[in-house]
Amino acid sequence: MTNRLALILGGMILGGLIIDIAIFGTGHALFLAKKMADLIEWLAFWR
């Protein structure tokens, strides 16, 4: 992955998160953060 592609993907994720928080509040972002932490823990277990 090139630096340019990483910046574009990071910007898209950050932009989507900002839009989600602006429209729906922080409840959805907090839920997704908790689920992402669970997924990372689960993947680390299987590694």
CNS distance restraints for C-alpha pairs under 8 A (distance, minus, plus):
assign (resid   1 and name CA) (resid   5 and name CA) 6.42 0.50 0.50
assign (resid   1 and name CA) (resid   6 and name CA) 6.61 0.50 0.50
assign (resid   2 and name CA) (resid   6 and name CA) 6.24 0.50 0.50
assign (resid   3 and name CA) (resid   7 and name CA) 6.16 0.50 0.50
assign (resid   4 and name CA) (resid   8 and name CA) 6.24 0.50 0.50
assign (resid   5 and name CA) (resid   9 and name CA) 6.14 0.50 0.50
assign (resid   6 and name CA) (resid  10 and name CA) 5.98 0.50 0.50
assign (resid   7 and name CA) (resid  11 and name CA) 5.94 0.50 0.50
assign (resid   8 and name CA) (resid  12 and name CA) 6.19 0.50 0.50
assign (resid   9 and name CA) (resid  13 and name CA) 6.23 0.50 0.50
assign (resid  10 and name CA) (resid  14 and name CA) 6.07 0.50 0.50
assign (resid  11 and name CA) (resid  15 and name CA) 5.86 0.50 0.50
assign (resid  12 and name CA) (resid  16 and name CA) 6.04 0.50 0.50
assign (resid  13 and name CA) (resid  17 and name CA) 6.17 0.50 0.50
assign (resid  14 and name CA) (resid  18 and name CA) 6.17 0.50 0.50
assign (resid  15 and name CA) (resid  19 and name CA) 6.17 0.50 0.50
assign (resid  16 and name CA) (resid  20 and name CA) 6.05 0.50 0.50
assign (resid  17 and name CA) (resid  21 and name CA) 6.15 0.50 0.50
assign (resid  17 and name CA) (resid  29 and name CA) 7.16 0.50 0.50
assign (resid  18 and name CA) (resid  22 and name CA) 6.05 0.50 0.50
assign (resid  19 and name CA) (resid  23 and name CA) 6.10 0.50 0.50
assign (resid  20 and name CA) (resid  24 and name CA) 5.67 0.50 0.50
assign (resid  20 and name CA) (resid  25 and name CA) 6.92 0.50 0.50
assign (resid  20 and name CA) (resid  26 and name CA) 7.93 0.50 0.50
assign (resid  20 and name CA) (resid  28 and name CA) 7.60 0.50 0.50
assign (resid  20 and name CA) (resid  29 and name CA) 7.39 0.50 0.50
assign (resid  21 and name CA) (resid  25 and name CA) 4.43 0.50 0.50
assign (resid  21 and name CA) (resid  26 and name CA) 5.27 0.50 0.50
assign (resid  21 and name CA) (resid  28 and name CA) 7.70 0.50 0.50
assign (resid  21 and name CA) (resid  29 and name CA) 6.93 0.50 0.50
assign (resid  24 and name CA) (resid  28 and name CA) 7.18 0.50 0.50
assign (resid  25 and name CA) (resid  29 and name CA) 7.89 0.50 0.50
assign (resid  26 and name CA) (resid  30 and name CA) 6.12 0.50 0.50
assign (resid  27 and name CA) (resid  31 and name CA) 6.27 0.50 0.50
assign (resid  28 and name CA) (resid  32 and name CA) 6.20 0.50 0.50
assign (resid  29 and name CA) (resid  33 and name CA) 6.10 0.50 0.50
assign (resid  30 and name CA) (resid  34 and name CA) 6.26 0.50 0.50
assign (resid  31 and name CA) (resid  35 and name CA) 6.28 0.50 0.50
assign (resid  32 and name CA) (resid  36 and name CA) 6.01 0.50 0.50
assign (resid  33 and name CA) (resid  37 and name CA) 6.21 0.50 0.50
assign (resid  34 and name CA) (resid  38 and name CA) 6.31 0.50 0.50
assign (resid  35 and name CA) (resid  39 and name CA) 6.16 0.50 0.50
assign (resid  36 and name CA) (resid  40 and name CA) 6.17 0.50 0.50
assign (resid  37 and name CA) (resid  41 and name CA) 6.19 0.50 0.50
assign (resid  38 and name CA) (resid  42 and name CA) 6.10 0.50 0.50
assign (resid  39 and name CA) (resid  43 and name CA) 6.09 0.50 0.50
assign (resid  40 and name CA) (resid  44 and name CA) 6.07 0.50 0.50
assign (resid  41 and name CA) (resid  45 and name CA) 6.29 0.50 0.50
assign (resid  42 and name CA) (resid  46 and name CA) 6.60 0.50 0.50
assign (resid  43 and name CA) (resid  47 and name CA) 6.29 0.50 0.50
